[in-house]
Amino acid sequence: MLGSGSGAAPAHQSSRLSVPVLIPYRFVWPYGGRSVFLSGSFTRWLEPIPMAPMEGCPTVFQVVWNLTPGYHQYKFFVDGQWRHNEHQPFVNANGGTVNTIFLAGEDMVPTSFSPETSGGSNMDVDMIPTNVETVLRFSQADLDISRHRISMFLSRHTAYELLPESGKVIALDNRLPVKQAFHILHEQGVPVAPLWDFEKGQFVGVLSAMDFILILRELGNHGSNLTEEELETHTVAAWKEGKINLNRQLDGNGRYYPPHLVSAGPYDSLKEVALKILQNKVATVPIVHSTSQDGLFPQLLHLASLCGILKCMHFRHSSSSLPILQCPISEFRLGTWVPNIGESNGRPLAMLRPNSSLADVFSLLIQADVSSIPIVDGNDSLLDIYSRSDITALARDKAYTQIHLDELSIHQALLLGQDANSPYGFLSGQRCQMCLRSDSLHKVMERLANPGVRRLVIVEAGSKRVEGIISLSDVFRFLLG
């Protein structure tokens, strides 16, 4: 269990009572020992604070102590000897070498800290200004420990554990006409399905919402070889072959090669499955199993996703074993954020207005290589979100045969996907899963573990002005380092 300062005033009490602002800060000694204590200027070096071993990591000691904003010095008393952490900022003081920390309050600057006398460690994390709210901070040790525990957990568990007790998995014959495949995905409510090749006796790929985005763009292009009538007879296999010819990839020897099917076996580790999803930038990985040595006629068991893997991570509820879970996502800058004024680095966040055309949406989804786009008003406040999977709604009543991409607005396109008697209209929060920059990583992971949720839009409290977007992929890339 984490220790904390006894008798410390809560950080959220009103300043009108002249209660000092206190900031919880986690001290970590990751170098082992039998008995470890913390002492510092915040206790006038008089009161040794006992540190406790971290659950599952007996060589790592930690304690959380409430500190006032300002400059502090501290040191560790390990097995009867004074020690300092060489990997944290330190200075040479009258009492020897001590570690230092500066916690900024409102209108405060680090006047006492001298970079020339400090160690080489980076203090950027500890110098982030803090408001009155209680904010837990993390150290590199917290991050390393948490990542190690997550990696070990995912390595010990297999894809077999993702299989539900009951359910269905949809696979499509690649000889199906494109139009029929489009309708099947819509009727079954799935955005992706593996493709089966009867001649080869193997799964050869997947059909996804992005395929239909590209198909509809091709239909809308003047001079396209793919016409609406051909959707009746044009097979999925023919479309995939045409797509390969349009998007040929070169290997090192200049030869063309088609993209391979990304799949996993039931006994592959969850870490291997997660890395396959991240490295290949796919939403799902088919879990297939074959009893024959040649691998022919495999059985499709499941479609693995990051959401499913997240639900298997039972320890996501343990803040003591994963210290970073209670930290706000703004500490990590997870995901894609709207750049601050004056910032030129970073990837811009793609957003559109509701009167933008569907053609604009498709172009941005492809060019920005994103799976969804926030729809905002003139003040950049969130109205709705358009995701790749929304494309299947155009299969209803053959809506795709009656529209022109450059004439249909996002507003109209989203209305096509709603039931006539649905209580939720455009601009409702039902489709938009949101979070705040102050939400903890634990809370974000809880929401992303819900079925069908692949991303959260980070908004400003009250105005719902979009500040960023965080996806399952962003979280897993961060957790796996």
Disulfide bonds with the S-S distance in Angstrom:
none
